[in-house]
Amino acid sequence: MNSRTKKFLSYYKPYLGLLIADLACAFVVSAITLMLPLCIRYITINVLEGNSQSPLSQIYAVGAVMLAMVIIHTLCDMFISYKGHMMGAYMESDMRRELFDHFQKLSFGFYDEHKTGQLMTRTTNDILSLTELYHHGPEDIVISVLKFLGAFIILMYIDVKLTLIVFLFLPVMAAFAFYYNKKMNVALRVSKDRIGDINAQVEDSLSGIRVVKSFTNEHVEKEKFAYANKRFVDSRREGYKSETYFHEGLVGFTQLITITVIVFGGAAIVDASLELADLLTFFLCIGILIEPIQRLVNFARLYQEGITGFDRFMEILEVEPDIEDADHAETITQVQGNIEFQNVSFRYKDRYGYVLNRVSLVIKPGEYVALVGPSGVGKTTLCSLIPRFYEVSEGRIMLDGRDIREITQHSLRKNIGIVQQDVYLFAGSVFDNIRYGNMEASEDEIIAAAKRANAHDFIMALPDGYDTDIGQRGVKLSGGQKQRLSIARVFLKDPPILIFDEATSSLDNESERAVQDSLERLSNNRTTLVIAHRLTTVRNAQRIVVLSEDGIKEQGTHEELLARQGAYANLYHMQLTI
């Protein structure tokens, strides 16, 4: 048994009691199904064709027994249908939760390489197909095996030759089913990939709907969606073709079996080697024999859909996080904020060259340092290495004299506050979004954080104040308002280290002043790194570090760097002339 099979079966463990009850009901259903034709045969041979003294009373007695069996059969079927499906839903929920938890562990590098829509498909559609498999899988196997063996024994008891003739069809049916089952598996895998592409396209288009409309490129998005949609339809065409051959071919075989029984059974009656009552019972048992075959056909479809989804589920679950806590990693509490880069180099997996090359930099506790330079020299990357969003390729980063790889990620990031240019706000209220900085904060603490971020006044002017719903990604707010909410969130977190990633570059002058004021208030007495696009916003920095493709070009105060007439002075004068 391989590891994936063990993993597949492990999801039954919490629900073994429910599974046993489900299989017990399946056993009862199978047994009753086999007993009903025998009851009919008993009435036909022993009562109707026999010399019973009280045939009516015997018919009523057997009828009462059959009625009781039907009631039990119905109750067991109801249990299987309801409780069995719920067991599948519980297991699906467990898998979805495990996958979502795993998503939280994966680093930025993973998300750089995967589309959100594809990941959503694996969390929804792929796992959804497993519900039916987990429920019907064991039940279908038990019912099919019991009914098949039981019907075979009864058929052999009635007429050995006719039974053997019928069973000559089975090897051919098995080979036919195996061949088309394999083709179905390939088609289903492609189909799941294609629906993932559709989800990715929809997610991308809808997320950027404002850009789409502003450039009047609705037709472009329609064409991209039509292309993804057509590929999905083409994949389903192959899937349905294989499924049609598979299903209808097996139905054709079962009809051939019925014709065979009619022809050879009729001939046996003419030769007086078979009684009419036995032929009637034989027909009923052939129906029972065919039903497990049809059930196995359905199981094969569920298996292919489910196992394809499970394989895609496991592909993600088997991805190891790029960044994990070391076995000896420690939790930090009292952070001073002394950061030191020691010959740090970094490159992304899909790139050959280094984004950062042997960078050494010391930032003292409470120091306000600005990072400037042309786009693409690694300013954001440098700051992303501190909270270990990415792992250094070479060298090391020290925090208060300790390698950050020896610190737990949770406690490291707990002590770092980040304000980004592209603010992400969650759908919900203003209150909920600020509280994200500290989920245990009181209402008074949240309001205090908003006031310190210059956000309280505009929040109170909203229709419902702090309870106002701001829409998906805060679409109901302006850029400056969203930025101040993100700063309030960091105020609430109250970290000793701050990173500002071009937090004011996309704002108008009035919003920039309000945000800049709150940023300066927030950075007071904290180790602060600012990635600056507008150099006028960092003139008051204690130190300005100029990055280039070759690493640190120069560093110093605003006045010192201007006096040198170097790279910083060129950048500064260039912006003044724009």
C-alpha positions in Angstrom: 0.0 0.0 0.0 1.6 3.3 -1.1 1.6 6.5 0.8 -1.2 8.1 -1.2 -3.5 5.1 -0.6 -2.8 5.2 3.1 -3.6 8.9 3.1 -6.8 8.3 1.1 -8.0 5.8 3.7 -6.9 7.8 6.7 -9.8 10.2 6.3 -12.2 7.3 7.3 -10.5 7.0 10.7 -12.6 9.7 12.6 -15.8 8.1 11.2 -15.2 4.4 11.5 -18.4 3.9 13.6 -20.5 5.6 10.9 -18.7 3.6 8.2 -19.4 0.3 9.9 -23.0 1.2 10.4 -23.2 2.2 6.7 -21.7 -1.1 5.6 -23.9 -3.1 8.0 -26.9 -1.5 6.3 -25.4 -2.3 2.9 -25.1 -5.9 4.0 -28.7 -6.1 5.1 -29.9 -4.4 1.8 -28.0 -7.0 -0.2 -29.2 -9.9 1.8 -32.9 -8.8 1.5 -32.5 -8.2 -2.2 -31.3 -11.8 -2.6 -34.0 -13.3 -0.4 -37.0 -11.7 -2.2 -36.7 -13.9 -5.4 -36.4 -17.0 -3.2 -39.6 -16.0 -1.4 -41.3 -15.7 -4.9 -39.8 -19.1 -5.9 -41.2 -20.6 -2.7 -44.7 -19.3 -3.4 -44.5 -20.4 -7.0 -43.3 -24.0 -6.4 -44.4 -24.9 -3.0 -47.8 -23.1 -2.9 -49.1 -22.5 -6.4 -47.8 -25.6 -8.0 -47.9 -27.8 -4.8 -50.7 -29.4 -2.9 -50.8 -27.1 0.1 -53.8 -27.5 2.4 -54.0 -23.7 3.1 -52.3 -21.9 0.2 -53.8 -18.5 1.0 -52.5 -18.5 4.6 -49.1 -19.4 3.3 -49.1 -16.7 0.7 -50.2 -14.1 3.3 -47.5 -15.4 5.7 -44.8 -15.2 3.1 -46.2 -11.8 2.0 -45.9 -10.5 5.5 -42.3 -11.7 5.7 -41.6 -9.9 2.4 -43.3 -6.7 3.6 -41.2 -6.7 6.8 -38.0 -7.2 4.7 -39.0 -4.4 2.4 -39.6 -2.0 5.4 -36.1 -3.0 6.8 -34.7 -2.6 3.3 -36.2 0.9 3.0 -35.0 2.0 6.4 -31.4 0.8 5.7 -31.5 2.5 2.3 -32.5 5.7 4.0 -29.7 5.4 6.5 -27.2 4.8 3.7 -28.5 7.7 1.7 -28.5 10.3 4.5 -25.9 9.2 7.0 -23.6 7.9 4.3 -23.7 11.1 2.4 -23.1 13.1 5.6 -20.0 11.0 6.3 -18.7 11.9 2.8 -19.4 15.6 3.5 -17.6 15.4 6.8 -14.6 13.9 5.2 -14.7 16.5 2.4 -14.8 19.2 5.0 -11.7 17.7 6.8 -9.8 17.6 3.5 -10.7 21.1 2.6 -9.7 22.4 6.0 -6.4 20.5 5.8 -5.7 21.9 2.3 -6.5 25.5 3.4 -4.3 25.1 6.5 -1.5 23.9 4.2 -2.0 27.0 2.0 -1.3 29.1 5.0 2.1 27.4 5.5 3.3 27.9 1.9 5.7 30.7 1.2 5.4 33.6 -1.3 7.4 31.6 -3.8 4.6 29.1 -4.2 2.0 31.8 -4.9 4.3 33.5 -7.3 4.1 30.3 -9.5 0.4 29.4 -9.1 -2.8 31.1 -10.2 -5.4 31.8 -7.6 -8.2 30.4 -9.7 -6.4 27.0 -10.1 -5.9 26.8 -6.3 -9.5 27.7 -5.7 -10.5 24.8 -8.0 -8.4 22.4 -6.0 -10.1 23.6 -2.8 -13.7 23.3 -4.2 -14.4 21.2 -7.3 -11.6 18.6 -6.9 -12.5 17.8 -3.3 -16.3 18.0 -4.0 -15.9 15.0 -6.3 -14.5 13.0 -3.5 -17.7 13.2 -1.4 -19.5 10.7 -3.5 -16.5 8.4 -3.8 -15.9 8.3 0.0 -19.6 7.6 0.6 -20.4 5.2 -2.3 -17.0 3.5 -2.6 -17.1 1.0 0.3 -20.9 0.7 0.1 -20.9 -0.1 -3.6 -18.1 -2.6 -3.3 -19.9 -4.4 -0.4 -23.3 -4.4 -2.0 -21.9 -5.5 -5.4 -19.8 -8.3 -4.1 -22.6 -9.7 -1.8 -25.2 -9.5 -4.5 -23.0 -10.9 -7.2 -21.8 -13.9 -5.1 -25.3 -14.5 -3.8 -26.9 -14.3 -7.2 -24.2 -16.6 -8.6 -24.9 -19.2 -5.9 -28.6 -19.1 -6.5 -28.1 -19.3 -10.3 -25.8 -22.3 -10.0 -28.3 -24.0 -7.7 -31.1 -23.5 -10.3 -29.2 -24.4 -13.5 -25.4 -24.8 -13.8 -25.1 -24.9 -17.6 -27.2 -21.7 -18.1 -25.2 -19.9 -15.4 -21.9 -20.9 -17.0 -23.1 -19.6 -20.4 -24.0 -16.3 -18.8 -20.6 -16.0 -17.1 -18.8 -16.4 -20.4 -19.7 -12.7 -21.0 -18.0 -11.5 -17.9 -14.3 -11.6 -19.0 -15.1 -9.7 -22.2 -17.1 -7.2 -20.1 -14.1 -6.8 -17.7 -11.6 -6.2 -20.6 -14.0 -3.7 -22.2 -14.6 -1.8 -18.9 -10.8 -1.7 -18.1 -9.9 -0.2 -21.5 -12.5 2.6 -21.4 -12.1 3.2 -17.7 -8.5 4.1 -18.4 -9.5 6.5 -21.2 -12.0 8.1 -18.9 -9.3 8.7 -16.3 -7.1 10.7 -18.8 -10.1 12.7 -20.0 -11.2 13.6 -16.5 -7.8 14.8 -15.5 -7.6 17.1 -18.5 -11.1 18.3 -17.8 -10.2 19.3 -14.2 -7.2 21.2 -15.4 -9.4 23.0 -17.9 -12.0 24.0 -15.3 -9.1 25.3 -13.2 -8.0 27.5 -16.2 -11.6 28.9 -16.4 -11.6 29.7 -12.7 -8.2 31.4 -13.0 -9.4 33.4 -16.0 -12.6 34.5 -14.2 -10.7 35.4 -11.1 -8.2 37.5 -13.1 -10.8 39.3 -15.1 -13.1 40.1 -12.3 -10.3 41.2 -10.0 -9.2 43.7 -12.7 -12.6 44.7 -13.8 -11.9 48.4 -13.3 -8.8 48.2 -15.5 -10.8 46.2 -18.1 -13.5 48.8 -18.3 -11.2 51.8 -18.2 -9.4 50.5 -21.3 -12.7 49.3 -22.9 -11.2 45.9 -23.3 -14.3 43.9 -22.4 -14.0 42.2 -25.8 -10.4 41.0 -25.0 -11.6 39.4 -21.7 -14.5 37.8 -23.6 -12.1 36.3 -26.1 -9.8 35.0 -23.4 -12.7 33.5 -21.5 -14.1 32.0 -24.7 -10.8 30.4 -25.4 -10.6 28.8 -21.9 -14.2 27.8 -22.2 -13.7 26.1 -25.5 -10.8 24.1 -24.2 -12.9 23.0 -21.4 -15.8 21.9 -23.7 -13.2 20.0 -25.9 -11.9 18.2 -22.9 -15.5 17.3 -21.8 -16.2 16.0 -25.3 -13.4 13.4 -25.0 -14.6 12.6 -21.5 -18.2 12.1 -22.5 -17.2 10.1 -25.5 -15.2 7.6 -23.3 -18.0 7.6 -20.7 -20.6 6.9 -23.3 -18.7 4.0 -24.8 -18.0 2.7 -21.3 -21.6 3.0 -19.9 -23.6 2.1 -23.0 -21.2 -0.8 -23.9 -21.8 -2.4 -20.5 -25.6 -1.9 -20.8 -25.4 -3.6 -24.2 -23.6 -6.6 -22.6 -26.2 -6.8 -19.9 -29.0 -6.9 -22.6 -27.1 -9.7 -24.4 -27.1 -11.6 -21.2 -30.8 -11.2 -20.9 -31.4 -12.4 -24.5 -29.1 -15.4 -23.8 -31.1 -16.4 -20.7 -34.4 -16.1 -22.7 -33.1 -18.2 -25.6 -31.3 -20.9 -23.7 -33.8 -20.8 -20.8 -36.7 -21.2 -23.2 -34.9 -24.2 -24.9 -34.4 -25.8 -21.5 -38.1 -25.5 -20.6 -38.9 -27.1 -24.0 -36.5 -30.0 -23.2 -38.1 -30.2 -19.7 -34.8 -29.7 -18.0 -35.9 -26.4 -16.4 -39.2 -25.5 -14.7 -41.0 -22.3 -15.5 -40.8 -21.2 -11.8 -37.0 -21.7 -11.9 -36.8 -19.7 -15.1 -38.8 -16.9 -13.4 -36.4 -17.0 -10.4 -33.4 -17.1 -12.8 -34.7 -14.0 -14.5 -35.1 -12.2 -11.2 -31.6 -13.2 -10.1 -30.1 -12.1 -13.5 -31.6 -8.7 -12.7 -29.9 -8.8 -9.3 -26.7 -10.0 -11.0 -26.8 -7.1 -13.5 -27.5 -4.5 -10.8 -24.0 -5.0 -9.1 -22.4 -4.7 -12.6 -24.2 -1.4 -13.1 -23.3 -0.3 -9.6 -19.7 -1.1 -10.3 -19.9 0.9 -13.6 -21.2 3.8 -11.5 -18.4 3.2 -9.0 -15.8 3.2 -11.7 -17.1 6.7 -12.8 -17.1 8.0 -9.2 -13.7 6.5 -8.7 -12.2 8.1 -11.7 -13.6 11.5 -10.9 -12.8 11.2 -7.2 -9.3 9.8 -7.5 -8.4 12.4 -10.2 -9.5 15.1 -7.7 -7.6 13.3 -4.9 -4.4 13.2 -7.0 -4.7 17.0 -7.7 -5.4 17.5 -3.9 -2.3 15.5 -3.0 -0.1 17.4 -5.5 -0.6 20.5 -3.4 -0.5 18.8 -0.1 2.8 17.2 -0.9 4.4 20.6 -1.7 6.8 21.3 1.1 6.9 24.9 2.3 10.1 26.6 1.1 10.5 28.2 4.5 10.1 26.2 7.7 11.0 26.8 11.3 14.3 25.1 12.3 14.0 22.3 14.9 15.8 24.5 17.4 14.0 27.8 16.4 13.1 29.9 19.4 10.3 32.4 20.1 11.4 36.0 20.6 9.6 38.5 22.8 11.7 41.5 23.7 12.9 42.9 20.3 15.3 45.8 20.2 15.2 46.1 16.5 18.9 45.8 15.5 19.0 44.4 12.0 22.1 43.3 10.2 22.5 42.0 6.6 25.7 40.0 6.3 26.8 39.4 2.7 23.2 38.7 1.7 22.5 37.4 -1.9 19.2 36.4 -3.3 17.7 35.2 -6.5 14.3 33.9 -7.4 13.9 30.3 -8.6 12.9 31.1 -12.1 15.7 33.6 -12.6 19.4 33.1 -13.4 20.8 36.3 -12.0 20.9 37.6 -8.5 18.4 40.3 -7.4 20.6 41.1 -4.5 24.4 40.4 -4.5 26.5 40.3 -1.3 24.6 43.1 0.5 25.9 44.1 3.9 23.9 46.7 6.0 23.5 47.4 9.7 20.3 49.2 10.9 20.5 50.3 14.5 17.5 50.0 17.0 15.1 52.9 16.5 16.9 54.1 13.3 14.9 55.5 10.4 16.5 54.2 7.2 15.2 54.9 3.6 15.9 52.6 0.7 16.0 54.4 -2.7 17.1 53.5 -6.2 15.8 52.6 -9.7 13.0 50.0 -10.1 14.2 46.4 -10.1 17.3 46.8 -7.9 15.8 44.8 -5.1 14.4 47.3 -2.6 11.2 45.4 -1.9 13.0 42.1 -2.0 15.5 43.3 0.6 12.6 44.2 2.9 10.8 40.9 2.2 13.8 38.9 3.4 13.5 40.4 6.9 10.2 38.7 7.8 11.4 35.6 5.8 8.7 35.9 3.1 11.6 34.6 1.0 14.8 32.9 2.2 18.2 34.3 1.5 20.2 32.4 -1.1 23.5 33.3 0.6 24.6 35.1 3.7 22.4 35.7 6.7 20.2 38.3 8.3 20.6 39.0 12.0 18.0 40.4 14.4 19.4 41.5 17.8 22.5 39.3 17.2 20.5 36.2 16.3 20.1 34.6 12.8 16.4 35.1 11.8 16.4 31.4 10.6 16.8 30.4 14.3 13.6 32.4 15.2 10.1 31.0 14.7 8.4 32.7 11.8 5.3 33.5 13.9 7.2 35.4 16.6 9.5 37.1 14.0 6.6 38.4 11.9 4.7 39.3 15.1 7.3 41.9 15.7 7.3 43.4 12.2 4.7 45.8 10.9 4.4 46.3 7.1 2.5 49.0 5.2 2.5 48.4 1.5 1.7 50.5 -1.5 -1.0 48.1 -2.7 -3.2 48.0 0.4 -5.2 44.8 0.9 -8.4 45.3 2.9 -10.8 42.4 3.5 -14.5 42.4 2.7 -16.3 43.5 5.9 -16.5 46.5 8.2 -13.9 49.2 9.0 -13.8 47.8 12.5 -13.0 44.3 11.3 -10.2 45.5 9.1 -8.4 47.6 11.8 -8.8 44.8 14.3 -6.9 42.5 11.9 -3.8 44.0 13.4 -4.7 42.6 16.8 -7.7 40.3 17.0 -7.8 40.6 20.8 -8.0 44.4 20.8 -10.9 46.2 22.5 -13.1 48.7 20.7 -11.4 51.6 22.5 -8.0 50.4 21.4 -9.2 50.2 17.8 -10.5 53.7 17.9 -7.3 55.0 19.5 -5.3 53.3 16.7 -7.5 55.0 14.1 -7.0 58.4 15.6 -3.2 58.0 15.6 -3.4 57.0 11.9 -5.5 60.2 11.1 -8.4 57.9 10.1 -11.0 58.5 12.8 -12.5 61.7 11.3 -13.2 60.2 7.9 -14.4 56.9 9.5 -17.0 58.8 11.5 -18.2 60.5 8.3 -19.0 57.1 6.7 -22.7 56.1 6.8 -22.3 53.6 9.6 -19.0 54.8 11.1 -16.8 51.9 12.2 -19.5 49.4 11.2 -19.6 50.6 7.5 -19.1 47.8 5.0 -16.1 48.8 2.8 -16.7 46.3 0.0 -14.4 43.8 -1.7 -10.8 45.0 -1.2 -12.1 48.3 0.2 -13.5 49.6 -3.1 -15.8 52.0 -1.4 -12.8 54.0 0.0 -10.3 56.3 -1.6 -6.6 55.4 -1.8 -5.7 57.6 1.1 -8.5 56.3 3.3 -7.4 52.7 2.6 -3.8 53.5 3.3 -4.7 55.1 6.7 -6.8 52.0 7.6 -3.7 49.9 6.9 -1.6 52.2 9.1 -4.2 52.0 11.9 -3.9 48.2 11.6 -0.2 48.5 12.2 -0.6 50.9 15.1 -2.9 48.3 16.7 -0.2 45.6 16.2 2.4 47.9 17.8 5.5 46.2 16.4 9.1 47.3 17.2 10.1 47.1 13.5 8.3 48.8 10.6 8.6 48.4 6.8 7.0 51.0 4.6 6.9 49.9 0.9 6.3 53.0 -1.1 3.3 53.7 1.0 2.5 57.2 -0.3 3.6 56.9 -4.0 0.1 56.6 -5.5 -1.6 59.2 -3.3 -2.6 62.8 -4.1 -0.8 65.6 -2.2 -3.5 66.1 0.5 -3.7 62.3 1.2 0.0 62.0 1.1 0.4 64.6 3.8 -2.1 62.9 6.0 -0.6 59.5 5.5 3.0 60.8 5.9 2.1 62.5 9.2 0.6 59.2 10.5 3.6 57.2 9.2 6.1 59.5 11.0 4.0 59.2 14.2 4.0 55.4 13.8 7.8 55.2 13.2 8.7 57.2 16.3 11.1 55.1 18.4 10.9 52.1 16.1 13.4 50.6 13.7 12.0 51.8 10.4 12.8 50.9 6.8 11.1 53.0 4.1 11.2 52.1 0.4 10.8 55.5 -1.2 9.7 56.4 -4.7 9.3 60.1 -4.1 12.6 61.2 -2.6 11.1 64.3 -1.1 9.3 62.1 1.4 12.5 60.7 3.0 14.6 63.9 3.3 14.2 63.6 7.1 15.4 60.0 7.2 18.4 59.4 9.5 20.1 57.5 6.8 19.4 57.0 3.1 20.7 53.9 1.4 21.0 54.0 -2.4 20.7 50.6 -4.0 21.9 49.7 -7.5 22.2 46.4 -9.5 25.6 46.0 -7.9 24.4 46.4 -4.4 24.7 49.4 -2.1 25.9 52.4 -4.1 26.1 54.9 -1.4 24.5 55.9 2.0 24.2 58.9 4.2 21.8 61.7 5.1 20.0 63.7 2.5 22.4 66.6 2.8 25.5 64.4 2.7 24.3 62.6 -0.4 23.4 65.7 -2.2 26.9 67.1 -1.4 28.5 64.1 -3.0 26.8 64.7 -6.3 26.5 61.0 -6.9 23.7 58.6 -7.7 21.3 60.0 -5.1 21.8 63.5 -6.2 21.1 62.5 -9.8 17.9 60.8 -8.8 16.8 63.7 -6.7 17.5 66.4 -9.3 15.8 64.3 -11.9 12.6 64.1 -9.9 12.7 67.9 -9.2 12.8 68.6 -13.0 9.8 66.3 -13.7 
